[in-house]
C-alpha cells in the first residue's frame, strides 16, 4: 500500500493464496521472502488459521519471532496450537512480559502454566508482576523493565545507567526518577539528559511526573498518555511506588482495541478478536447473534404497542404507511445523540456528573431538529394526504425527535454510571424504548387529532 | 480524574463556572493556578467560547502558550478572536509549523495572512513547506524540523549533531539517514547510537527505513506509523527525498480525529469539531440535521412501498404489527455488517479488492443469522398468532437477514472504491435500501403464503 516493492500487495496476496492452496512451501517462502515485518503481518492476517500456521513456519527465524510478537494475542494463541513445543517455548520467552500475559489469557490454563514454568527465574518474576493486576487494568499492559535514576545522581551517572540497560529497558527516552523508597518523584527525558552538563544533578533538571495507578482502567490510562502527549507514562502502586511504564505504542494498541470495541458495539455487535478475514464465519455469527436477539426481543414490544392500537389502524390503514418513517427517524435521532455522548465520554470531554447539562442540551437539540423535520413533514403529508394527517405527522416528528435525542443522550451516561459499557447499555435500550414510545406518541396524537 | 490534587476535578469545574459567572477574575485565576497543562485543557474544553477566552487570559504566560498549543485548531481559532493582536502573534510564532498550518485553516484568510507575515523568515519557510501539501495529506501534519545524519558519518559525529539540535528538532529519538542527494537511505535510533562505539560509521548500524510520501492520506500514514510501532515516520517527496517527519503523537491525534469522525458518521451525524460541551447547540443541530433529512427522505420510499400494498394491509391489519420488528432487524443486521467492514477498512484488514470474499462471507453470515432468528420467529409467531403468520415471519427474517448482511457488507467497500467515506456512503443507503427491500420481501411472502 505504501512502499512500492517490485510486486504489489494484492499480487503478493494472490500468489500466497495460490501457493498455499497448492501446498507449495517453496513458493510460499518465495512470496514472503521480500516482505518486511509489517507487510508479512498484513499478509498473515488475511489467511485462515491453518494457512497462517503453514505460512508462518516458512519465515526465517528472526523475522518469525518479530512477527509473532506483533500478532494479536488471539492469533498468537491460534498459532501456538500449530507449532512444536520447542518453538512455542522460544517465542514465549522472547515476548515482553505484558505481551506474554496477554497471550496467556488466550491459552488453555494447562498450556499457559507449562510455558511459564519454562521461563528463566527473572522472566517469570517480571511476568508475575504483570499477571498480578486484574484484566482491564493498565498494570496488565505495562512493562516492568525500565531504567530509573535518582535525584542525587548526576546527569553523567544517569547516562551511564541508560547505556548499561539499553538492551533490557522497554524505553529509555523518558527516565523515571525515584527516591530511596522507590517512590516516583520526577521524570527526565533523554533529550534533557543529553542537553545538560554531565556534572549537573538530576534533581536540577527533572520535571514533575505524570503517573497513573496500576489498577486504573487501561483505556483511561492510555487516553491520559495520549492526551498528555508523553512517550512513557510511569505506573505506580497504591503507595506511589514505581512498578512499571506504559509506552506510547502500547497505549496506541489499547486505544485501537477500545475503539474497535466501541465501533462494533455502536453497530450492535461484539468486537471480533481477530482481523475480519482471519475470523471464521461462525465466530462472526456468534459476535452478532446475541445482539440481534436482544434487539429483536426488545422490538416485540412494538408488536404489542401496535396490537393495542389495532382498532385505530383498522379504521385508518393509512396510518401504517408512516410507521417505518417515524420510528426510523426516532431511532436515528436517538442514535446520533447516543453516539455523540459515547464518544465524548471516551475522550473525557463529558463526565457522568454532567448529566443535567447534557440532558438540557439534548432536549434543545432534539426540539430544534423536531421543529425542522416536523414542519417539513407537515407540509409534505398535508399536500400528499390531508391537513389532519399532516398535523399528525408533523407533531409526532416534533415529539419523537425531542424524546429520542434526550433519551439517546442520557443512556450512555447512565450506562457509565452503572459501570456498563456506554454503547452496550444504550443500543438496545434506545431501540426498544424509543421505538415503542415513538409509536405510542404517534397513535395518541393520531387518535386525538383524527378523532378516532 | 487520575491524579489526586487537593480538590477534585468536579469541584474545580464547579468553582470555575461560579467564578466566571460572577466575573471574578481573581477567583478564576485561583482555581486554575494549581492545575497542570492537561488539567487546564480539560477545564477549558468544558466552557463556552466567551468563558474560555476569559479563563485563558488569567493563565500565567508560559502555561498559556503550552495550553494554546494543545487546544484543537477550532478552539484556537475561537480564542484568537478574543486575544489582542500582540498576544496572537506571540502564540502563533510559538506553534510548530504543522500546528500553525492547522490553525491557519480555521482562521479568516486575512487574519492568517497577517499572522504569517509577522513570522521570522525561517519560520515562514518552514510553514510554507507544510502549507504546500493538500489538506488531508500527511505533509500537512509533518514536522519539517528534524536532525539527520549520513552513512559516512560516525556515531560520535551523529551524537554531536543530535546535541546541537536538541532545541529545534521535533524528535531526536529516531534519526533519518540521508545521502548526498537528500534521499532517505536509512534510520538509526538514538538507542542504537548510544549503544555503538563512537568511531563506528552510521552505515554500519542503520536500519532500512520505513517512509511514506508527503501526499499520502494522513489517516493511512498515521495508521502505518501505529502499525509499524515507530516513534517517528520519515516523510519523503516524489523523488524519495526526506522532507519531514511524522511523530507518533501527531499520528495519535490524526487517528483520534479520524475515529471521532467514523464514530459520528456511523451514528448518522457529522463530527463536532470541538469537544461536546464546548460546541454551541446550533452547531450540534447543524451536524445532525442534514443526515436526518437525508435518512427521512430515504424513508419516504417505505411510505410508498407500504402504500403499494395498502390493499393487502386492509385485508390483514395484523401484518402491520410486525413492520417495526422486521425492518428493525434488517436494519440492525445491515448495520452490524457495515460497521464491521468499515472498521476493517480503517484498520487495513480488508481492501476494496476483497469485495468478493467479503460478499461471500456476509451472505453466509446473514443466512445463518436469518436461519436462527427465522426459526425463533416462526415458533413464537405460530404460537401467538397462526402457523401461516409464523411462516411469513420466519421466511421474511431469513430473507431480510441474508439481504441486509450482504448489502451492509458491500456498501463500505463500494464507498471506498468511489473514494467516499465508507460510513457516509453506507448509512443512508442501508437504511433506505434495506428498509424498502425488506418490506417488499415481507409483503411478497405474505401475499403468496396467505393467498391475498
Interface residues (C-beta under 8 A of the other chain):
Chain A: X1 X2 X3 X9 X10 X36 X37 X38 X41 X42 X45 X46 X70 X159 X162 X163 X166 X167 X172 X173 X190 X191 X194 X195 X208 X210 X211 X212 X216 X220 X221 X224 X226 X227 X228 X229 X231 X248 X249 X252 X255 X256 X259 X260 X262 X263 X264 X266 X267 X268 X269 X272 X275 X276 X277 X278 X281 X282 X284 X285 X288 X289 X291 X292 X293 X295 X296 X299 X300 X302 X303 X306 X307 X310 X313 X314 X317 X318 X320 X321 X322 X323 X324 X325 X327 X328 X329 X331 X332 X333 X335 X336 X338 X339 X340 X341 X342 X343 X344 X347 X348 X349 X350 X351 X353 X354 X357 X358 X361 X364 X365 X368 X369 X372 X373 X376 X377 X380 X401 X431 X435 X439
Chain B: X1 X2 X3 X9 X10 X36 X38 X41 X42 X45 X46 X70 X159 X162 X163 X166 X167 X172 X173 X190 X191 X194 X195 X208 X210 X211 X212 X216 X220 X221 X224 X226 X227 X228 X229 X231 X248 X249 X252 X255 X256 X259 X260 X262 X263 X264 X266 X267 X268 X269 X272 X275 X276 X277 X278 X281 X282 X284 X285 X288 X289 X291 X292 X293 X295 X296 X299 X300 X302 X303 X306 X307 X310 X313 X314 X317 X318 X320 X321 X322 X323 X324 X325 X327 X328 X329 X331 X332 X333 X335 X336 X338 X339 X340 X341 X342 X343 X344 X347 X348 X349 X350 X351 X353 X354 X357 X358 X361 X364 X365 X368 X369 X372 X373 X376 X377 X380 X401 X431 X435 X439
